[in-house]
């Protein structure tokens, strides 16, 4: 379960951002997880809920997870298509000359703080 390591990294980054901005308490963090990123949203959320109980600035902060759809681009016909449904082979022209545009990333999108 690598989700715990990813959660620890996100918490570290949020703590750093909070410190740089003089924030003493975070209410929620919105993260974007790519559909094919290998990070499972349910496990990420479970790990998050466990980890933030031990934090100060992030104590009991809620995590909001948004999914970034996986989209692949075909270099042959120049069309984009849903990766999960069709894989590496383009459904329009049958080409395998494709690459992933989105869906493999994980990012912190928003940090909501308590009014102080």
N, C-alpha and C positions, 0 to 999 in steps of 0.2 A: 504494500500500500504506500505508494509514493505521494499520495495526497497530503499526508501529514507534513512531509518536508515542504511541499508547495505552500501549505497553510502557514508554516513557520516563516517562510520567506515573505509571504504577503504581510503577515503581522509585523515582521521586522521593517518592511518598507513603510507601512502605515504609521508605525511608531516614529520612524525617522521623519516623515512628512509632518506628523503632528508636532514633534519637537521643533522643527524648523519654523512652524507657524504659531507656536505658543498655545497649542490646543492641549487641554488637560483631560478631555473626555470625548470619546468617539461614540456616536449612537449607532451608526451602521456603515457598512462598506459594501459597495456594489462592485462585483467582479464579473468580467466577461470571460466565458470559457468556450473555446472553440469546440465544435461538434466532434471533431476528430483529433482533439488535443491529447488524448489518453488520460485526461483528468476526469474522473467520474463525479458529476455534480453532487450526487447524494452522499458519497464518501467525503468529498470536500466539505460539505456543510456539516456533517457529523464531526469531522476533525476540527473544524472551525469552532463549533459550539463547545467542544471539550477544551480546546486551547485557550479561548478567550476568558474562561473562568479563572485562569491563572494570571491574567494580565492586570495592569493598572489603568492605563489610558483606554484600552480596548475592553475593559471588564464588561462581559455580557453583551458586547456589541453584536448586532444582528448582521448576518451576511445575506446579501441579495445577489442571486446568481442569474445572469442573463446569458443565453446561449447564442453564440455566433455561428450561423449556418456555414457548413462546408460547401464551398463553391470551387469548381475546377474550370480551368480555361483550356480550350483546345487550340493548339497552334496551327492546326491544319485548316479548320473552317472558321476559326476566330469566335466561336460561340462559347458561352458559359453555361454550366449545367450543375445540378445538385450532385455533389460527390458521393454522399452516402447511398443514394439510389442507384447510381450508375458506375461507381468506382473510377478506375483509371481510363477506361475506354469510352470515348465520346459517343453519346447516344445519337448524335446527328449524322456523323460521317464515319464512325467506326475506328477512328484514329486512336492510337495509343500515345501520340505526341501531345501530352497534356501536362498541366501543372496546377497545383493547388493555389488558389488565390486567397481564400480566407477559410478559417475553421480550425487552424492549428494553434491559435494563439491563446494566451491567458493574460489578462491585464486588469489592473485596478482602474475602474472607470470613475468612481465617485466615492468620496468620504463625507459622511454627514456627521456634524458635530453637535453637541448640546449647546444651547444658548447659555452663555456664561454671564 
